Amino acid sequence: MFPVTREFIKARMALTGIKLLIKNNINMELLTTKEVMHLLKIKSPTTLIKLERENEIKVAKRIGHHKRYKPADIQRYIDKRN
């Protein structure tokens, strides 16, 4: 088996969506703002900030001004929305 890299995870997310990450228990990988926006089909970062303020999505970690999100939290939001 080969090592799971960030590039591999991004490619798989693009093909199968976020459920693959959780199913394979790779939820330790944190998602960037752009990745979350892509998964939620959001075009504006302002919309993502609004979802954070409404406690719909939680920020898992802040690195300076950069935010990271847990795939499981994003999947919960997607399931709740549908």
C-alpha positions as CSV (number, residue, x, y, z in Angstrom):
1,M,0.0,0.0,0.0
2,F,1.3,3.5,-0.8
3,P,1.3,6.5,1.6
4,V,-1.7,8.7,1.6
5,T,-0.6,12.2,0.6
6,R,-2.6,15.4,0.6
7,E,-2.6,15.3,-3.2
8,F,-4.2,11.9,-3.2
9,I,-6.8,13.0,-0.7
10,K,-7.6,16.1,-2.9
11,A,-8.0,14.0,-6.0
12,R,-10.2,11.4,-4.2
13,M,-12.4,14.2,-2.8
14,A,-12.8,15.7,-6.2
15,L,-14.0,12.3,-7.6
16,T,-16.0,10.8,-4.7
17,G,-16.7,13.6,-2.3
18,I,-15.9,13.9,1.4
19,K,-17.6,10.6,2.5
20,L,-14.6,8.6,1.2
21,L,-12.4,10.4,3.8
22,I,-14.6,9.5,6.7
23,K,-15.3,6.0,5.5
24,N,-11.5,5.3,5.2
25,N,-11.0,6.9,8.6
26,I,-8.7,9.6,7.2
27,N,-10.6,12.3,9.1
28,M,-7.4,13.4,10.8
29,E,-6.6,15.4,7.6
30,L,-7.9,19.0,8.0
31,L,-9.5,20.8,5.1
32,T,-8.6,24.3,3.9
33,T,-11.2,27.1,3.3
34,K,-11.0,26.5,-0.4
35,E,-11.5,22.8,-0.1
36,V,-14.6,23.3,2.1
37,M,-16.0,26.0,-0.3
38,H,-15.5,23.5,-3.2
39,L,-17.3,20.7,-1.3
40,L,-20.2,22.9,-0.3
41,K,-20.4,24.6,-3.7
42,I,-19.9,28.0,-2.1
43,K,-18.4,30.7,-4.2
44,S,-17.8,33.4,-1.6
45,P,-15.7,33.1,1.6
46,T,-18.2,35.4,3.2
47,T,-20.9,32.7,3.0
48,L,-18.5,30.3,4.8
49,I,-17.9,33.0,7.5
50,K,-21.7,33.4,7.9
51,L,-22.1,29.6,8.4
52,E,-19.4,29.8,11.1
53,R,-21.1,32.7,12.9
54,E,-24.4,30.8,12.8
55,N,-22.6,27.8,14.4
56,E,-23.4,25.6,11.4
57,I,-19.7,24.8,10.8
58,K,-16.9,24.8,13.3
59,V,-13.4,25.8,12.7
60,A,-11.1,23.0,13.9
61,K,-7.9,25.0,14.0
62,R,-6.5,28.4,13.2
63,I,-3.0,28.9,11.9
64,G,-2.5,32.6,11.9
65,H,-5.3,33.9,9.7
66,H,-5.8,30.6,8.0
67,K,-8.6,28.3,9.1
68,R,-8.8,24.5,8.9
69,Y,-11.9,22.3,9.2
70,K,-12.5,18.7,10.1
71,P,-14.0,16.6,7.3
72,A,-16.4,14.9,9.8
73,D,-17.9,18.4,10.7
74,I,-18.3,19.3,7.1
75,Q,-20.0,16.0,6.3
76,R,-22.4,16.5,9.3
77,Y,-23.4,19.9,7.8
78,I,-23.9,18.3,4.4
79,D,-26.1,15.6,5.8
80,K,-28.1,18.1,7.9
81,R,-28.6,20.3,4.9
82,N,-29.9,17.5,2.7
